[in-house]
Amino acid sequence: MTRVAGIDCGTNSIRLLVADVHPETGELIELDRRMTIVRLGQGVDRTGRLAPEALERTFAACREYAGVIKELGAEKLRFVATSASRDAENREEFVSGVLDILGVEPEVISGDQEAEFSFTGATSELDGDDTYLVVDIGGGSTEFVVGNRHVEAARSVDIGCVRLTERHVTSDPVSAEEIAAIRADVRAALDLAAETVPLAQAETLVGLAGSVTTVAAIALGLEEYDSERIHRSRISYERVVEVTDRLMGSTHDERAAISVMHPGRVDVIVAGALVLREIMERIGAREVVVSEHDILDGIALSVA
């Protein structure tokens, strides 16, 4: 077994996984997994730049993670940065800050690479020979990947819960006009994804990342967030619709009072839930298999 660390820095959150990985079998034993909402992508869709306060929040999380990595004695570290840092003019400022703190340069990966990691992480332990559609709903982008044991087609499109919220939402609760604008953006992005990825060919829909797991936690009626109960749960289309309707009709304070809601997700969860709902409607999915294993697990496996 090789002890490795993987960091996934996205538009909304930065996450760490330290694990022992068998490089031949792909067996992964998790030692530490944590997430911090840093909103690195704050304002990027509008300004094209990473905000100073967003960079400082991200660097603070990196300093915390450096301590964990050192304490657990990880032999190798890979730091992957996704949508927000791809889009930013001043990404070199971000790169140099991470290098100073962690001693590795962040890899600002393409959407296709992001899709590959997401698919590997999500499907490595799933049973059966289904063709999967893996959707990773992030803060700035959503990845669509179709494959069986390997990726057959992938596309990253610029619809994410932070990007859509910043682009369209100013009302509390979200207005009907804002909801319509979000849905129109998602549908246009789905048309774009469908040019590359045969969305309807998949037998099983697998949903990843915080928007999906939060919708699942609400749908399951959990009193507190429970990764073990959420992982590999199956949430019906009808329950996704019910949860999305509830979120759309609620105020910011009402969403914040939901016990399983992370404080950093309160303002963006409506857009995230709508992305999931629109995907399910487009492909006619009766349910979504929810995975807590995602791009972060794919990064760790790639290090080993």
C-alpha angles and dihedrals in degrees: 000000000000120000108224139168127214127190123195114194112190138166096277108019144022117216136190130204123184112185146155107242130190103221095208104040097031091230108160125198110193117222102170132001122175140160134204125190105227101155092219088172094060106146096348093124089056104034104025089226138096109248117238092236091049090052092050092051089051094048091050089056090047090055090052092048092048088060093051093048091050093046093051094043101233110188097206135027131195120188116197123188122195142183106346095047091046090058101042125102092208098048091129088070088057093046094051093047093053092046091053093050104037104022093235130093115239114244108228096209130198123250089253092055089047089053092051093052092046093051094048093048095046101045104033092096102030117114127231137034099272123144103244131209105204115195119190108193106199136172097265105015144015123223122212117197128175122191149114112225091340136031112274099174135359140179134178117207130186100250115113134147095254096043094048093045094050091045099050117008125091101130130087110240097024109262126237090247092053091048090051091051092050092049091049091053092048093049091050090050091049089054088053093048091048090060088069106019123055093225096177095053094072119105096197129036114212118192125203141186137033101306091054096043091048092051088048093050090052092045091051091052094236118176091207134015109276115182093192093056093043096047111094092359116147116226118193123229089243092057091047089054092049093050093045091050090050092050094046091052096047132089124237090260093049091052090047089055092060102109097222095047116112109224091234092057100050096094097042104038095091091060092043093051091048091054090054093046093049091050091052091048093048096053097032093241113177092198144002124228106221118217128193087191112083144126091338092060090045090053092050092049090049091053092054 
